[in-house]
């Protein structure tokens, strides 16, 4: 007699195999936690704060639905969710680009002004609100009938993206140039003038 045909059926996963998989996962998790604790123990207090800000902001963004569900304006948030997500990402990307330019030219103050002007360009070319001056100008001018609730949500989303960008840059700068202020020339009269220009425009 011939051999029985091969059915290709997979063997059931035993409890022993599941236990082994969980032990491997637990071992990796323990080592990752140990490495993280060793890394954090070498950081200064300011660096610890920056890491906490980054992780806390990311957590808030990831759980925005849960956080806003308790408020009356939740329906407004649901309608604007896609636009707010674009604002958040746009604000973070533009902030990082301008901060990267600031990194190349430490003494220059124009990268701070460029941040506000690039926000105006992002709105003009792509319809994305990446800066509070743009949103406040649109609300004050009544160009798109934005309500106060919508303005608040826009500014919160923009702030979240900017906070992550500035905290990440500040953390990197603290390692590259310890003891020096990362934003000593980024905020100044030029940046203030550019913000006023964007609002007036």
Phi, psi and omega in degrees: 000147180281170179285149178295144182297147180281123184272341180076010181288140180275144178288142179295147179285124183276164177297328180295318179294319178297318179297321179294319179298316180294325178294321177296316179298317180296321179296315178297319180297319180296314180294321178297320178295319179297315179297319179297317179296319178297321179293314182293329181292338179273350184277157174278169183298319180296322179292323175299318179296318180297318178296318179297321178296316180299309182294320179295320179292318177298319178299317180296320178295315182295333182247028183299321179300315181292320183291321183274346184297339183275354184254160183292331184276015182301321180296323177295320178298318181298319180295321184267005189306313182295315179295321179294323177296319177295319178299317181297310180295317180299317179297317179296317182293313179297320179297317179295321179297314180292325177291326176295321175295319177298327178295323180286326180236087187297320186277348183283144179253352183289336176300328176294322176291324180298329180299315180291319181292324178291330175295320176296320178294322179296322178289318183293319185269325186239354180072019181257130180265106184250001181219145181296330179294322177295313182295317180295323179293319178295320179291315181293324180278346180066028184286330180234020175056041180285134178274170179295324178295315178297319177299317180299315180295321178298313182293322177298315181294318178296318180297322180298313178296318181292320180299315179297315182298312182292323179291319178297315179295317179298323179294314179296318182296326181293333175277321183287319182228074182298136179093350181256147178283129183286340185238028186297327181245001183285321179256122181197195181296324179296316178296319179296318179295320179295320178297318178295322178295317179297317179296320181289331181287000000 
